[in-house]
Amino acid sequence: MTRRRRGGPTRDAGAAAVILVLLTPVLFALAGLVLDGGRAIAARQRAADVAEQAARAGVDALDVGALRATGADTIDPDAARAAACRYVVTAAPGAGCTVRVGADTVTVEVATRTPTVLLGLVGVDSLHAASTATAAPATGVRTAEEP
């Protein structure tokens, strides 16, 4: 025996469709934050890695003449800038490279842009990631008492 419902439609008919329509943009925004947020974190870590390696490449550009004459770890500024930016261009094409050479340090700042996947739907087309690293030269074998 089949039961028939008496009366017309209930007052909550279609409420699920309205809730679904209202929650869909919110769910896409959350998914975009999770997916693109993960990509942003990975890009930041990649920028940090590239900056550290570029600083090391730059600090390897020692002034060989001064090293042989005085034994001092003197950095060749032009060669350090060139080596650091060459590494950045090779390791992260399209990344920005800023190099500052001090008396005994090389500081490299790397800036990248990562395209978004889902956040582009709400107008966020790319995410910026930047990192800075500093390296100092060290030659020979050093003991704990030596600077």
C-alpha positions as CSV (number, residue, x, y, z in Angstrom):
1,M,0.0,0.0,0.0
2,T,1.3,3.4,-1.0
3,R,1.1,6.3,1.4
4,R,0.3,9.6,0.0
5,R,1.4,12.8,1.6
6,R,-1.4,15.1,2.4
7,G,-1.3,18.8,1.7
8,G,1.0,20.8,-0.5
9,P,4.8,21.2,-0.4
10,T,6.4,21.9,2.9
11,R,7.9,25.3,3.8
12,D,11.5,24.1,3.6
13,A,11.2,22.9,0.0
14,G,14.2,24.2,-2.0
15,A,16.1,25.3,1.1
16,A,19.0,22.9,0.3
17,A,19.4,24.5,-3.1
18,V,19.7,28.0,-1.7
19,I,22.2,26.8,0.9
20,L,24.2,25.1,-1.8
21,V,24.2,28.2,-3.9
22,L,25.4,30.4,-1.0
23,L,28.1,28.0,0.2
24,T,29.6,27.1,-3.2
25,P,31.7,30.4,-3.4
26,V,32.8,30.0,0.2
27,L,33.9,26.4,-0.4
28,F,35.8,27.5,-3.6
29,A,37.5,30.3,-1.6
30,L,38.6,27.8,1.1
31,A,39.9,25.3,-1.5
32,G,41.8,28.2,-3.2
33,L,43.4,29.2,0.1
34,V,44.4,25.6,0.8
35,L,45.8,24.9,-2.6
36,D,47.3,28.2,-3.4
37,G,48.4,28.7,0.2
38,G,50.4,25.5,-0.1
39,R,51.9,26.7,-3.4
40,A,52.9,30.0,-1.7
41,I,54.6,28.2,1.2
42,A,56.5,26.0,-1.3
43,A,57.5,29.1,-3.3
44,R,58.8,30.9,-0.1
45,Q,60.9,27.8,0.8
46,R,62.2,27.7,-2.8
47,A,63.1,31.4,-2.7
48,A,65.0,30.9,0.6
49,D,66.9,27.9,-0.9
50,V,67.8,29.9,-4.0
51,A,68.9,32.9,-1.9
52,E,71.1,30.8,0.3
53,Q,72.8,29.0,-2.6
54,A,73.3,32.3,-4.5
55,A,74.9,33.9,-1.5
56,R,77.3,31.0,-1.2
57,A,78.0,31.3,-4.9
58,G,78.7,35.0,-4.6
59,V,80.9,34.7,-1.6
60,D,83.1,32.1,-3.5
61,A,84.2,35.0,-5.7
62,L,87.2,35.9,-3.6
63,D,89.9,38.4,-4.7
64,V,92.6,35.8,-5.4
65,G,95.4,38.5,-5.6
66,A,94.5,39.8,-2.1
67,L,94.1,36.3,-0.7
68,R,97.6,35.3,-1.9
69,A,99.2,38.6,-0.9
70,T,97.7,39.0,2.6
71,G,95.8,35.8,3.3
72,A,92.6,37.9,3.9
73,D,89.3,36.7,2.7
74,T,88.5,39.7,0.4
75,I,85.5,39.5,-1.8
76,D,85.6,40.7,-5.4
77,P,82.3,42.7,-5.4
78,D,81.7,42.7,-9.2
79,A,82.4,38.9,-9.5
80,A,80.3,38.2,-6.4
81,R,77.3,40.1,-7.8
82,A,77.7,38.3,-11.2
83,A,78.0,34.9,-9.7
84,A,75.1,35.3,-7.3
85,C,72.7,36.6,-10.0
86,R,73.9,34.0,-12.5
87,Y,72.9,31.3,-9.9
88,V,69.5,32.9,-9.4
89,V,68.8,33.1,-13.1
90,T,69.8,29.5,-13.6
91,A,68.0,28.1,-10.5
92,A,64.8,30.2,-10.6
93,P,64.2,31.8,-14.1
94,G,62.1,34.9,-13.8
95,A,63.1,35.6,-10.2
96,G,64.4,39.0,-9.1
97,C,67.9,39.2,-7.7
98,T,69.3,41.9,-5.5
99,V,72.9,41.5,-4.2
100,R,74.7,43.6,-1.6
101,V,78.4,43.0,-1.0
102,G,79.8,44.1,2.3
103,A,83.4,44.0,3.5
104,D,83.1,40.3,4.4
105,T,79.6,39.2,3.5
106,V,77.4,38.8,0.4
107,T,73.6,39.3,1.0
108,V,71.2,38.1,-1.7
109,E,67.5,38.8,-1.9
110,V,65.4,36.7,-4.2
111,A,61.8,37.7,-5.2
112,T,59.5,35.4,-7.1
113,R,55.9,35.4,-8.3
114,T,53.9,32.2,-8.3
115,P,50.7,32.0,-10.4
116,T,47.6,30.9,-8.5
117,V,45.2,28.1,-9.4
118,L,41.9,28.8,-7.7
119,L,42.4,32.2,-6.3
120,G,42.6,33.6,-9.8
121,L,38.8,33.1,-9.9
122,V,38.5,35.9,-7.3
123,G,41.1,38.2,-8.8
124,V,44.3,37.1,-7.2
125,D,46.4,36.1,-10.2
126,S,49.8,35.5,-8.5
127,L,51.5,35.4,-5.1
128,H,54.7,37.1,-4.1
129,A,57.5,35.2,-2.3
130,A,60.8,36.8,-1.2
131,S,63.7,35.7,0.9
132,T,67.1,37.0,1.9
133,A,70.3,35.1,2.8
134,T,73.8,36.2,3.8
135,A,77.1,34.3,3.5
136,A,80.6,35.0,4.7
137,P,83.8,33.6,3.2
138,A,85.9,31.0,5.0
139,T,89.2,29.6,3.7
140,G,91.5,27.0,5.1
141,V,91.1,25.1,8.3
142,R,90.1,27.2,11.4
143,T,90.2,26.3,15.0
144,A,87.6,27.4,17.6
145,E,89.8,30.3,18.8
146,E,90.1,31.9,15.3
147,P,87.5,34.3,14.0
